Amino acid sequence: MNFLDGSLYPEFQQKLVITCAPYGPEWMPADFPEDIPVTMDEHVQKAVDCYNAGATVLHVHVRELDGKGSKRLSMFNELLARLRQAVPGMILQVGGSISFAPEGEGEVAKWLSDDTRHMLAELTPAPDQVTIAINTNQMNIVEQMLDGDLAGTSIGESAMYRAYREMTIPAGPEWVEEHIRRLSAKGIQTHFQLANITQLETVERMMRRGTCNVPLILTWVAIGGGFDAPNIYNLANFVRATPDGAVLTLETSMLNVLPINMMAIAMGLHVRCGIEDNIWTQDRKAKMSSVAQIEQLARISREVGRDIANGREAREIYRIGEFYKSADEALARNGFAPNRTPSGHGTALRAVA
């Protein structure tokens, strides 16, 4: 991405799109009973509350009545149908893991099988987006967490801690390409959840080969443990590698969430918050609800002069419903240099209108 003179002026920035992840499948309800929804009615009301607070993208997981993250697609269908009625202006983004919560005590947390995750393309009603990981990778979500982050929570217990420490993401190239194809065929946008520049490079190569003719709507996931750490050096390198036509959201975990989101607001990027990412205030004297996190970011953004996108504006920014017919079109719309021509030599040049 290029930052010209005035790039930090809100008048030259997109309105802020706030993604909220209020369902937190890694936590148990006892970790934050005031804010973790369990019943279907509570799931729906949480979405309404997040939308009213300023979030326009809802990261969707579903919880069973026993408090564990649901792995049943029928539950997702039920929730999506109700959300379409309750929050028609929200972009519904289904988490591509479905649920990574361990099945039972002592079991490793893991993403579901390739075939099961392909079934996300068959959800009815269809979500607007499904998140996708690129390249099989470690996802040790506790590696960068401190003792205070987990104190008194279920993840702080030895069995759960080990379960999340050993988690990996299965996302090989054949599965990824087929998943994008199935989602696109159903009119569902792929939202890329990327751990580092190498995964961004893989997405670019897929686009160049014509197997990924979609908008580059992506999140930099800086949670450590196989992903980038949330520091200014990694962030600057990732932003520099991201093409100008992309739409970039920043995500991290625990007390890193607020400062990273403040950077995103200042830079004209987009933000994600919610109890899936953090449950604490910055001093850890209290827990902070998803709605309170949204309200905090909306207030900060308005104080620096950057307005919050409404549902219609968020859809335009995210280019919901847009797909491309060729690699050349995908590269151009996403801001990459064009493919080298058969007789081309030297540095690739961007297309001229």
TORPAVEX-731276 format. One line per field, with one value per atom (N, C-alpha, C): residue number from 1; atom name; x negated, y, z negated. Coordinates in steps of 0.1 Angstrom, whole numbers. Layout:
# residues N
num	NUM_...
atome	CA_...
east	X_...
north	Y_...
up	Z_...
***
This chain:
# residues 353
num	1_1_1_2_2_2_3_3_3_4_4_4_5_5_5_6_6_6_7_7_7_8_8_8_9_9_9_10_10_10_11_11_11_12_12_12_13_13_13_14_14_14_15_15_15_16_16_16_17_17_17_18_18_18_19_19_19_20_20_20_21_21_21_22_22_22_23_23_23_24_24_24_25_25_25_26_26_26_27_27_27_28_28_28_29_29_29_30_30_30_31_31_31_32_32_32_33_33_33_34_34_34_35_35_35_36_36_36_37_37_37_38_38_38_39_39_39_40_40_40_41_41_41_42_42_42_43_43_43_44_44_44_45_45_45_46_46_46_47_47_47_48_48_48_49_49_49_50_50_50_51_51_51_52_52_52_53_53_53_54_54_54_55_55_55_56_56_56_57_57_57_58_58_58_59_59_59_60_60_60_61_61_61_62_62_62_63_63_63_64_64_64_65_65_65_66_66_66_67_67_67_68_68_68_69_69_69_70_70_70_71_71_71_72_72_72_73_73_73_74_74_74_75_75_75_76_76_76_77_77_77_78_78_78_79_79_79_80_80_80_81_81_81_82_82_82_83_83_83_84_84_84_85_85_85_86_86_86_87_87_87_88_88_88_89_89_89_90_90_90_91_91_91_92_92_92_93_93_93_94_94_94_95_95_95_96_96_96_97_97_97_98_98_98_99_99_99_100_100_100_101_101_101_102_102_102_103_103_103_104_104_104_105_105_105_106_106_106_107_107_107_108_108_108_109_109_109_110_110_110_111_111_111_112_112_112_113_113_113_114_114_114_115_115_115_116_116_116_117_117_117_118_118_118_119_119_119_120_120_120_121_121_121_122_122_122_123_123_123_124_124_124_125_125_125_126_126_126_127_127_127_128_128_128_129_129_129_130_130_130_131_131_131_132_132_132_133_133_133_134_134_134_135_135_135_136_136_136_137_137_137_138_138_138_139_139_139_140_140_140_141_141_141_142_142_142_143_143_143_144_144_144_145_145_145_146_146_146_147_147_147_148_148_148_149_149_149_150_150_150_151_151_151_152_152_152_153_153_153_154_154_154_155_155_155_156_156_156_157_157_157_158_158_158_159_159_159_160_160_160_161_161_161_162_162_162_163_163_163_164_164_164_165_165_165_166_166_166_167_167_167_168_168_168_169_169_169_170_170_170_171_171_171_172_172_172_173_173_173_174_174_174_175_175_175_176_176_176_177_177_177_178_178_178_179_179_179_180_180_180_181_181_181_182_182_182_183_183_183_184_184_184_185_185_185_186_186_186_187_187_187_188_188_188_189_189_189_190_190_190_191_191_191_192_192_192_193_193_193_194_194_194_195_195_195_196_196_196_197_197_197_198_198_198_199_199_199_200_200_200_201_201_201_202_202_202_203_203_203_204_204_204_205_205_205_206_206_206_207_207_207_208_208_208_209_209_209_210_210_210_211_211_211_212_212_212_213_213_213_214_214_214_215_215_215_216_216_216_217_217_217_218_218_218_219_219_219_220_220_220_221_221_221_222_222_222_223_223_223_224_224_224_225_225_225_226_226_226_227_227_227_228_228_228_229_229_229_230_230_230_231_231_231_232_232_232_233_233_233_234_234_234_235_235_235_236_236_236_237_237_237_238_238_238_239_239_239_240_240_240_241_241_241_242_242_242_243_243_243_244_244_244_245_245_245_246_246_246_247_247_247_248_248_248_249_249_249_250_250_250_251_251_251_252_252_252_253_253_253_254_254_254_255_255_255_256_256_256_257_257_257_258_258_258_259_259_259_260_260_260_261_261_261_262_262_262_263_263_263_264_264_264_265_265_265_266_266_266_267_267_267_268_268_268_269_269_269_270_270_270_271_271_271_272_272_272_273_273_273_274_274_274_275_275_275_276_276_276_277_277_277_278_278_278_279_279_279_280_280_280_281_281_281_282_282_282_283_283_283_284_284_284_285_285_285_286_286_286_287_287_287_288_288_288_289_289_289_290_290_290_291_291_291_292_292_292_293_293_293_294_294_294_295_295_295_296_296_296_297_297_297_298_298_298_299_299_299_300_300_300_301_301_301_302_302_302_303_303_303_304_304_304_305_305_305_306_306_306_307_307_307_308_308_308_309_309_309_310_310_310_311_311_311_312_312_312_313_313_313_314_314_314_315_315_315_316_316_316_317_317_317_318_318_318_319_319_319_320_320_320_321_321_321_322_322_322_323_323_323_324_324_324_325_325_325_326_326_326_327_327_327_328_328_328_329_329_329_330_330_330_331_331_331_332_332_332_333_333_333_334_334_334_335_335_335_336_336_336_337_337_337_338_338_338_339_339_339_340_340_340_341_341_341_342_342_342_343_343_343_344_344_344_345_345_345_346_346_346_347_347_347_348_348_348_349_349_349_350_350_350_351_351_351_352_352_352_353_353_353
atome	N_CA_C_N_CA_C_N_CA_C_N_CA_C_N_CA_C_N_CA_C_N_CA_C_N_CA_C_N_CA_C_N_CA_C_N_CA_C_N_CA_C_N_CA_C_N_CA_C_N_CA_C_N_CA_C_N_CA_C_N_CA_C_N_CA_C_N_CA_C_N_CA_C_N_CA_C_N_CA_C_N_CA_C_N_CA_C_N_CA_C_N_CA_C_N_CA_C_N_CA_C_N_CA_C_N_CA_C_N_CA_C_N_CA_C_N_CA_C_N_CA_C_N_CA_C_N_CA_C_N_CA_C_N_CA_C_N_CA_C_N_CA_C_N_CA_C_N_CA_C_N_CA_C_N_CA_C_N_CA_C_N_CA_C_N_CA_C_N_CA_C_N_CA_C_N_CA_C_N_CA_C_N_CA_C_N_CA_C_N_CA_C_N_CA_C_N_CA_C_N_CA_C_N_CA_C_N_CA_C_N_CA_C_N_CA_C_N_CA_C_N_CA_C_N_CA_C_N_CA_C_N_CA_C_N_CA_C_N_CA_C_N_CA_C_N_CA_C_N_CA_C_N_CA_C_N_CA_C_N_CA_C_N_CA_C_N_CA_C_N_CA_C_N_CA_C_N_CA_C_N_CA_C_N_CA_C_N_CA_C_N_CA_C_N_CA_C_N_CA_C_N_CA_C_N_CA_C_N_CA_C_N_CA_C_N_CA_C_N_CA_C_N_CA_C_N_CA_C_N_CA_C_N_CA_C_N_CA_C_N_CA_C_N_CA_C_N_CA_C_N_CA_C_N_CA_C_N_CA_C_N_CA_C_N_CA_C_N_CA_C_N_CA_C_N_CA_C_N_CA_C_N_CA_C_N_CA_C_N_CA_C_N_CA_C_N_CA_C_N_CA_C_N_CA_C_N_CA_C_N_CA_C_N_CA_C_N_CA_C_N_CA_C_N_CA_C_N_CA_C_N_CA_C_N_CA_C_N_CA_C_N_CA_C_N_CA_C_N_CA_C_N_CA_C_N_CA_C_N_CA_C_N_CA_C_N_CA_C_N_CA_C_N_CA_C_N_CA_C_N_CA_C_N_CA_C_N_CA_C_N_CA_C_N_CA_C_N_CA_C_N_CA_C_N_CA_C_N_CA_C_N_CA_C_N_CA_C_N_CA_C_N_CA_C_N_CA_C_N_CA_C_N_CA_C_N_CA_C_N_CA_C_N_CA_C_N_CA_C_N_CA_C_N_CA_C_N_CA_C_N_CA_C_N_CA_C_N_CA_C_N_CA_C_N_CA_C_N_CA_C_N_CA_C_N_CA_C_N_CA_C_N_CA_C_N_CA_C_N_CA_C_N_CA_C_N_CA_C_N_CA_C_N_CA_C_N_CA_C_N_CA_C_N_CA_C_N_CA_C_N_CA_C_N_CA_C_N_CA_C_N_CA_C_N_CA_C_N_CA_C_N_CA_C_N_CA_C_N_CA_C_N_CA_C_N_CA_C_N_CA_C_N_CA_C_N_CA_C_N_CA_C_N_CA_C_N_CA_C_N_CA_C_N_CA_C_N_CA_C_N_CA_C_N_CA_C_N_CA_C_N_CA_C_N_CA_C_N_CA_C_N_CA_C_N_CA_C_N_CA_C_N_CA_C_N_CA_C_N_CA_C_N_CA_C_N_CA_C_N_CA_C_N_CA_C_N_CA_C_N_CA_C_N_CA_C_N_CA_C_N_CA_C_N_CA_C_N_CA_C_N_CA_C_N_CA_C_N_CA_C_N_CA_C_N_CA_C_N_CA_C_N_CA_C_N_CA_C_N_CA_C_N_CA_C_N_CA_C_N_CA_C_N_CA_C_N_CA_C_N_CA_C_N_CA_C_N_CA_C_N_CA_C_N_CA_C_N_CA_C_N_CA_C_N_CA_C_N_CA_C_N_CA_C_N_CA_C_N_CA_C_N_CA_C_N_CA_C_N_CA_C_N_CA_C_N_CA_C_N_CA_C_N_CA_C_N_CA_C_N_CA_C_N_CA_C_N_CA_C_N_CA_C_N_CA_C_N_CA_C_N_CA_C_N_CA_C_N_CA_C_N_CA_C_N_CA_C_N_CA_C_N_CA_C_N_CA_C_N_CA_C_N_CA_C_N_CA_C_N_CA_C_N_CA_C_N_CA_C_N_CA_C_N_CA_C_N_CA_C_N_CA_C_N_CA_C_N_CA_C_N_CA_C_N_CA_C_N_CA_C_N_CA_C_N_CA_C_N_CA_C_N_CA_C_N_CA_C_N_CA_C_N_CA_C_N_CA_C_N_CA_C_N_CA_C_N_CA_C_N_CA_C_N_CA_C_N_CA_C_N_CA_C_N_CA_C_N_CA_C_N_CA_C_N_CA_C_N_CA_C_N_CA_C_N_CA_C_N_CA_C_N_CA_C_N_CA_C_N_CA_C_N_CA_C_N_CA_C_N_CA_C_N_CA_C_N_CA_C_N_CA_C_N_CA_C_N_CA_C_N_CA_C_N_CA_C_N_CA_C_N_CA_C_N_CA_C_N_CA_C_N_CA_C_N_CA_C_N_CA_C_N_CA_C_N_CA_C_N_CA_C_N_CA_C_N_CA_C_N_CA_C_N_CA_C_N_CA_C_N_CA_C_N_CA_C_N_CA_C_N_CA_C_N_CA_C_N_CA_C_N_CA_C_N_CA_C_N_CA_C_N_CA_C_N_CA_C_N_CA_C_N_CA_C_N_CA_C_N_CA_C_N_CA_C
east	-8_0_-9_-5_-12_-6_-14_-9_-15_-6_-10_-8_-13_-10_5_9_23_30_22_28_34_29_34_46_49_60_73_83_95_103_101_108_104_92_87_88_95_96_110_111_124_130_143_150_146_146_141_151_146_155_150_160_157_162_153_157_158_168_169_170_163_163_168_182_187_190_187_192_181_168_157_157_156_158_147_136_125_128_136_140_152_153_165_174_187_196_192_187_183_171_164_153_158_170_176_191_198_212_221_216_224_224_215_214_213_211_210_224_229_242_242_253_254_266_278_290_290_299_300_305_315_320_308_300_288_279_276_268_273_286_292_292_295_295_281_271_258_254_259_256_263_276_283_276_271_264_251_244_231_234_244_248_252_260_264_252_242_230_221_222_214_207_208_202_210_204_211_207_197_193_194_201_203_196_186_178_186_191_202_196_198_197_210_212_224_220_227_225_236_233_243_248_259_264_255_246_237_225_225_215_203_202_192_195_184_186_193_203_211_203_203_198_209_221_233_237_236_239_254_263_277_278_270_270_267_257_253_264_271_282_293_296_307_303_290_286_285_280_279_293_303_317_322_320_325_317_304_296_300_304_309_321_329_341_338_329_327_317_307_296_294_304_302_291_287_276_262_261_248_242_229_222_219_225_223_211_202_189_188_189_188_173_170_156_153_143_140_136_132_129_141_153_166_165_157_154_141_131_119_118_129_129_127_119_117_130_132_144_146_135_136_124_124_113_100_89_77_74_84_82_76_69_63_74_73_82_78_88_85_96_92_102_108_120_127_122_126_120_122_115_116_130_135_149_159_158_168_167_155_154_158_157_163_178_184_199_203_194_198_203_199_205_219_224_238_247_242_251_263_274_286_293_295_291_276_271_257_252_240_234_228_224_218_203_197_183_181_170_165_150_144_130_122_110_102_87_81_66_59_47_38_26_23_11_12_11_12_2_6_-2_1_-9_-6_3_12_21_21_10_8_13_26_31_27_21_16_2_-6_-20_-24_-17_-21_-13_-4_4_-4_-1_-7_2_-4_4_17_16_27_38_35_45_54_49_56_60_56_59_74_78_92_101_95_103_101_110_109_96_92_80_67_68_57_55_66_65_56_48_37_42_53_58_62_69_73_61_52_40_33_31_24_31_45_53_51_51_49_34_25_11_7_14_10_19_27_36_29_33_28_39_37_47_44_53_51_56_47_50_41_40_32_37_28_32_44_45_56_70_70_82_85_76_78_84_78_83_97_100_113_124_119_128_132_122_125_135_132_141_155_157_171_178_170_176_180_172_175_187_188_199_212_212_224_226_217_218_213_205_200_186_183_170_160_148_137_130_129_122_109_98_85_80_77_71_57_48_34_25_15_6_-6_-10_-23_-24_-35_-37_-37_-43_-44_-30_-20_-7_-1_-4_1_-5_-18_-25_-18_-13_-6_7_14_27_24_13_10_7_-1_-4_9_18_31_38_38_45_38_25_17_20_24_27_41_49_64_72_67_75_80_80_84_89_100_105_115_110_119_112_120_114_105_94_85_90_99_104_98_89_81_79_75_72_57_49_36_39_36_39_26_24_11_13_13_15_3_-8_-19_-17_-26_-23_-22_-30_-29_-24_-19_-15_-24_-24_-32_-29_-39_-37_-31_-23_-18_-27_-37_-46_-47_-53_-53_-61_-71_-79_-72_-65_-57_-46_-39_-28_-32_-43_-48_-51_-58_-62_-49_-39_-27_-20_-18_-11_-18_-31_-39_-37_-35_-34_-20_-10_4_7_13_15_26_26_34_49_52_66_73_65_69_77_85_91_86_78_71_76_79_83_72_70_60_67_61_66_54_56_46_54_47_54_50_59_58_54_45_44_37_33_28_39_51_62_64_65_68_56_43_33_32_33_32_44_56_68_66_60_57_48_38_29_37_46_54_63_69_78_69_58_49_45_42_36_47_59_70_73_69_72_85_88_101_98_108_105_114_109_117_116_127_127_137_139_149_142_150_145_137_139_131_116_114_100_95_103_99_111_109_120_117_106_101_101_103_99_84_78_64_57_63_57_60_68_73_81_86_94_108_112_126_125_136_138_146_144_149_158_170_179_176_181_179_185_197_204_195_190_181_169_163_151_155_166_171_173_179_182_169_159_146_139_139_133_140_153_161_158_157_155_141_131_117_117_123_123_129_140_147_139_131_123_112_107_97_103_116_123_127_126_129_143_152_165_166_177_179_188_184_193_206_216_229_229_240_241_239_246_245_231_225_211_201_203_194_194_206_207_200_201_193_178_174_159_154_162_158_161_167_170_178_188_196_203_203_209_201_189_180_171_170_161_155_144_137_137_136_137_123_112_99_88_77_65_62_62_58_67_80_90_88_85_83_71_60_48_50_56_58_67_78_88_82_73_67_54_49_37_24_24_11_6_-7_-12_-7_-5_0_-10_-4_-13_-23_-34_-44_-39_-40_-36_-46_-42_-51_-65_-65_-77_-83_-77_-81_-94_-102_-114_-115_-123_-125_-113_-112_-102_-88_-79_-65_-60_-51_-46_-31_-25_-11_-4_8_17_20_21_25_39_47_61_62
north	-12_0_12_23_35_45_53_64_77_84_97_108_120_131_132_134_134_121_110_97_95_103_102_111_119_128_120_122_114_117_129_132_123_117_109_94_90_77_71_58_52_53_53_52_39_39_28_16_4_-8_-15_-17_-24_-38_-48_-62_-66_-72_-77_-92_-98_-113_-115_-115_-115_-129_-140_-153_-161_-159_-164_-179_-188_-202_-208_-201_-207_-206_-196_-194_-203_-206_-212_-201_-203_-192_-187_-196_-192_-182_-181_-171_-157_-155_-141_-143_-148_-151_-139_-127_-115_-112_-118_-113_-125_-137_-148_-154_-153_-158_-173_-179_-194_-198_-193_-197_-190_-195_-188_-174_-172_-158_-149_-154_-145_-143_-152_-150_-139_-139_-129_-116_-115_-102_-96_-104_-99_-93_-99_-93_-79_-78_-66_-55_-59_-49_-45_-54_-50_-41_-43_-35_-21_-20_-7_1_-6_1_6_1_6_-5_-18_-28_-31_-33_-37_-50_-57_-70_-79_-90_-99_-112_-115_-128_-139_-148_-157_-171_-174_-188_-191_-204_-207_-216_-214_-222_-231_-243_-253_-249_-255_-251_-256_-266_-270_-260_-250_-239_-241_-253_-255_-250_-246_-242_-253_-249_-259_-262_-275_-280_-284_-281_-285_-274_-277_-267_-263_-272_-269_-257_-256_-245_-232_-233_-221_-217_-226_-223_-215_-221_-214_-200_-199_-185_-176_-180_-171_-166_-175_-172_-161_-162_-153_-140_-140_-128_-120_-127_-119_-111_-116_-109_-98_-101_-92_-80_-83_-73_-74_-70_-71_-63_-53_-44_-49_-60_-65_-74_-73_-83_-95_-107_-119_-127_-128_-135_-147_-159_-172_-175_-179_-183_-197_-197_-209_-221_-220_-231_-239_-233_-237_-236_-244_-242_-250_-244_-251_-256_-254_-258_-273_-278_-293_-300_-312_-320_-324_-327_-332_-329_-331_-327_-335_-329_-335_-336_-333_-334_-321_-322_-310_-303_-289_-281_-283_-284_-286_-281_-277_-274_-286_-285_-297_-301_-313_-319_-310_-313_-306_-306_-319_-320_-313_-313_-306_-291_-285_-271_-267_-276_-273_-271_-277_-276_-262_-253_-239_-232_-237_-232_-235_-245_-249_-243_-235_-229_-221_-222_-216_-210_-196_-187_-186_-182_-180_-168_-170_-158_-149_-137_-128_-132_-137_-141_-153_-161_-171_-169_-169_-167_-179_-177_-188_-185_-196_-196_-201_-197_-200_-207_-219_-227_-233_-246_-253_-247_-244_-236_-239_-236_-237_-225_-228_-217_-218_-216_-217_-203_-202_-189_-185_-194_-190_-186_-187_-185_-171_-161_-147_-142_-150_-145_-146_-137_-136_-143_-145_-152_-144_-131_-123_-124_-127_-128_-140_-150_-163_-166_-157_-160_-161_-172_-175_-179_-182_-186_-201_-206_-220_-223_-214_-216_-217_-211_-211_-225_-233_-247_-255_-264_-271_-279_-286_-294_-284_-274_-265_-257_-253_-246_-254_-267_-276_-278_-278_-280_-269_-257_-245_-243_-247_-246_-255_-266_-276_-275_-265_-264_-260_-266_-263_-261_-254_-251_-259_-268_-275_-266_-262_-254_-255_-268_-270_-264_-263_-256_-262_-275_-280_-277_-279_-276_-261_-252_-238_-234_-239_-235_-240_-252_-258_-251_-247_-239_-226_-219_-206_-208_-218_-221_-223_-231_-234_-222_-215_-203_-193_-190_-181_-185_-198_-204_-201_-200_-197_-182_-174_-160_-155_-163_-160_-155_-144_-138_-145_-147_-153_-141_-143_-133_-140_-135_-141_-137_-147_-145_-149_-139_-142_-139_-149_-148_-141_-139_-133_-130_-124_-121_-133_-144_-156_-161_-159_-163_-153_-141_-131_-134_-138_-141_-153_-163_-174_-170_-161_-156_-149_-141_-134_-144_-154_-164_-171_-174_-180_-171_-158_-148_-148_-148_-148_-160_-171_-184_-185_-176_-176_-185_-189_-198_-190_-177_-168_-155_-155_-143_-136_-131_-125_-112_-103_-92_-96_-88_-92_-84_-91_-86_-94_-88_-96_-90_-99_-95_-100_-91_-95_-99_-112_-118_-120_-111_-110_-115_-129_-135_-143_-143_-151_-166_-175_-189_-195_-191_-194_-183_-172_-160_-149_-138_-126_-122_-116_-109_-95_-90_-76_-65_-63_-52_-43_-31_-22_-27_-35_-39_-49_-59_-69_-62_-52_-45_-37_-30_-21_-30_-41_-50_-55_-60_-65_-55_-43_-32_-28_-28_-24_-35_-47_-58_-59_-53_-54_-44_-48_-39_-29_-18_-6_-10_-20_-23_-32_-36_-45_-37_-45_-39_-46_-39_-46_-42_-53_-52_-58_-52_-57_-65_-76_-84_-89_-89_-95_-100_-102_-108_-101_-102_-97_-82_-78_-63_-57_-64_-59_-53_-57_-54_-39_-32_-17_-10_-11_-4_-7_-19_-23_-16_-17_-10_5_11_25_28_20_22_20_10_8_21_26_38_49_52_63_61_49_46_44_45_43_29_20_6_3_-10_-13_-22_-24_-29_-41_-49_-60_-61_-64_-64_-75_-76_-86_-96_-103_-112_-124_-127_-138_-134_-121_-116_-111_-106_-100_-99_-102_-100_-90_-83_-75_-60_-52_-38_-37_-25_-24_-26_-23_-25_-38_-46_-59_-58_-47_-46_-50_-52_-57_-63_-70_-76_-66_-66_-56_-63_-60_-67_-63_-71_-68_-55_-52_-39_-27_-28_-18_-16_-27_-26_-18_-21_-14_1_4_18_25_19_25_29_19_22_32_32_42_56_57_70_75_66_70_74_67_70_84_86_99_111_108_118_123_114_117_121_122_127_117_104_94_88_89_85_69_64_49_46_35_31_25_28_21_8_0_-12_-11_-2_0_4_13_17_6_-2_-13_-23_-26_-35_-29_-16_-10_-11_-8_-9_-23_-33_-47_-53_-46_-51_-64_-65_-77_-80_-92_-96_-94_-90_-87_-99_-104_-115_-111_-118_-114_-126_-122_-132_-138_-131_-136_-131_-137_-133_-119_-115_-101_-91_-94_-85_-85_-97_-97_-90_-91_-84_-69_-65_-50_-44_-51_-46_-46_-55_-56_-48_-42_-34_-40_-53_-60_-56_-57_-55_-66_-64_-74_-86_-97_-108_-104_-111_-109_-114_-107_-112_-122_-131_-141_-136_-124_-118_-108_-106_-95_-98_-87_-87_-76_-77_-66_-66_-54_-52_-51_-58_-57_-43_-38_-25_-26_-16_-17_-12_-18_-14_1_7_21_22_30_31_38
up	0_0_0_7_8_-1_-8_-17_-12_-4_1_-9_-6_-15_-17_-29_-32_-35_-35_-37_-51_-60_-74_-76_-66_-68_-66_-75_-74_-61_-55_-43_-31_-32_-21_-25_-36_-40_-39_-37_-37_-51_-52_-65_-71_-85_-92_-92_-88_-89_-102_-111_-123_-122_-123_-125_-139_-143_-157_-157_-167_-169_-183_-185_-199_-204_-197_-201_-208_-205_-213_-215_-205_-208_-216_-218_-226_-241_-245_-259_-263_-275_-281_-287_-287_-292_-306_-315_-328_-328_-317_-316_-316_-311_-310_-308_-318_-317_-313_-317_-313_-299_-291_-277_-267_-271_-262_-259_-247_-244_-243_-248_-247_-239_-243_-235_-222_-213_-200_-201_-210_-212_-216_-225_-229_-218_-209_-198_-189_-186_-178_-184_-197_-204_-204_-206_-206_-192_-182_-168_-167_-172_-172_-180_-191_-200_-194_-187_-181_-169_-161_-150_-155_-165_-170_-176_-180_-186_-175_-162_-151_-143_-147_-139_-127_-115_-103_-97_-103_-99_-112_-111_-122_-119_-128_-126_-134_-126_-132_-136_-148_-153_-161_-164_-171_-183_-194_-206_-209_-214_-218_-232_-236_-250_-261_-258_-268_-269_-261_-262_-253_-246_-237_-223_-215_-202_-193_-186_-178_-165_-161_-149_-139_-143_-134_-125_-112_-102_-103_-108_-109_-119_-129_-138_-132_-123_-115_-106_-99_-91_-99_-111_-119_-123_-127_-131_-120_-108_-97_-92_-93_-89_-98_-111_-121_-120_-117_-116_-104_-93_-81_-84_-93_-97_-107_-116_-128_-124_-116_-112_-97_-89_-75_-69_-76_-71_-74_-82_-86_-75_-73_-66_-75_-71_-79_-74_-83_-80_-88_-82_-90_-92_-104_-107_-100_-92_-84_-91_-104_-112_-116_-115_-120_-136_-142_-156_-158_-164_-167_-182_-189_-203_-204_-214_-215_-218_-213_-215_-230_-236_-250_-258_-271_-279_-275_-274_-271_-256_-247_-233_-228_-217_-210_-203_-204_-196_-181_-172_-158_-150_-137_-127_-122_-117_-112_-98_-93_-81_-69_-59_-46_-40_-40_-34_-42_-55_-64_-61_-61_-58_-44_-35_-21_-22_-32_-33_-37_-41_-43_-31_-19_-7_-5_-13_-11_-22_-31_-41_-35_-42_-37_-49_-48_-37_-36_-25_-23_-31_-38_-44_-33_-37_-27_-25_-36_-36_-43_-40_-48_-49_-61_-62_-58_-53_-48_-52_-57_-60_-48_-46_-35_-40_-35_-39_-53_-53_-66_-76_-88_-97_-111_-120_-134_-138_-148_-153_-168_-175_-189_-195_-198_-202_-216_-224_-237_-238_-227_-228_-233_-228_-232_-243_-248_-260_-273_-282_-295_-305_-317_-328_-331_-331_-334_-324_-312_-301_-304_-310_-312_-326_-335_-349_-352_-358_-362_-350_-338_-327_-324_-316_-312_-304_-296_-288_-297_-309_-318_-325_-324_-329_-320_-326_-319_-307_-308_-296_-285_-288_-277_-271_-280_-275_-265_-269_-259_-246_-247_-235_-226_-230_-221_-218_-226_-223_-211_-210_-199_-186_-185_-174_-161_-150_-137_-127_-116_-106_-94_-89_-77_-65_-56_-45_-34_-28_-17_-4_6_19_26_27_34_27_14_7_8_6_7_21_31_45_47_42_44_35_23_14_20_25_31_43_51_63_58_48_43_37_29_23_34_44_55_63_65_73_66_53_45_42_48_45_31_25_12_13_7_8_-1_4_-4_-12_-25_-33_-38_-34_-37_-51_-59_-72_-72_-71_-68_-80_-82_-93_-90_-78_-75_-59_-55_-41_-32_-37_-28_-24_-33_-29_-19_-20_-11_3_3_16_22_14_20_26_20_26_39_40_52_63_60_70_75_66_71_80_77_86_99_99_112_121_114_122_125_121_124_115_103_95_83_83_72_77_85_92_83_72_62_57_50_44_32_30_20_7_0_-13_-23_-32_-40_-54_-63_-77_-80_-85_-91_-105_-108_-120_-128_-137_-145_-159_-160_-173_-178_-170_-174_-172_-177_-176_-162_-153_-139_-130_-137_-130_-134_-126_-130_-144_-151_-164_-161_-170_-167_-171_-162_-164_-152_-153_-142_-130_-132_-121_-113_-119_-111_-104_-111_-105_-93_-95_-84_-71_-74_-62_-56_-64_-57_-50_-56_-49_-36_-36_-24_-13_-17_-7_-2_-9_-5_7_18_29_26_33_31_32_40_43_32_23_12_1_-7_-19_-31_-39_-50_-64_-71_-85_-94_-106_-115_-127_-130_-141_-150_-163_-172_-184_-195_-207_-220_-229_-243_-243_-252_-254_-241_-232_-219_-210_-213_-204_-203_-214_-213_-206_-210_-203_-189_-185_-170_-163_-169_-162_-162_-171_-171_-159_-157_-145_-132_-132_-120_-117_-127_-126_-120_-125_-121_-107_-102_-89_-78_-82_-72_-69_-77_-76_-84_-86_-93_-105_-114_-127_-130_-139_-145_-160_-167_-181_-185_-198_-204_-213_-220_-230_-225_-212_-206_-206_-206_-206_-219_-228_-241_-250_-263_-272_-283_-282_-293_-289_-300_-298_-299_-295_-294_-307_-318_-331_-338_-331_-336_-349_-352_-364_-362_-349_-346_-333_-330_-316_-308_-295_-286_-275_-274_-265_-251_-242_-227_-224_-229_-226_-231_-243_-248_-240_-235_-226_-213_-207_-195_-198_-209_-212_-214_-220_-223_-210_-200_-187_-179_-180_-172_-178_-191_-197_-193_-194_-190_-176_-167_-153_-150_-157_-155_-160_-171_-177_-168_-159_-149_-136_-136_-124_-113_-117_-107_-110_-101_-103_-103_-108_-109_-97_-89_-78_-83_-76_-79_-70_-71_-65_-50_-43_-29_-25_-32_-29_-31_-41_-44_-32_-27_-16_-3_-1_10_8_-4_-7_-5_-10_-10_4_13_27_26_17_16_29_34_46_59_57_69_71_83_87_101_104_117_126_139_150_154_149_154_144_145_137_139_152_155_148_148_141_126_120_106_102_109_106_107_117_119_108_105_95_81_78_65_64_75_74_76_80_83_97_99_113_122_135_143_145_150_153_165_165_175_188_199_212_217_226_231_236_242_247_238_226_217_211_209_202_192_181_172_162_155_144_150_143_147_144_153_151_149_141_139_151_153_164_164_175_177_182_175_180_193
***
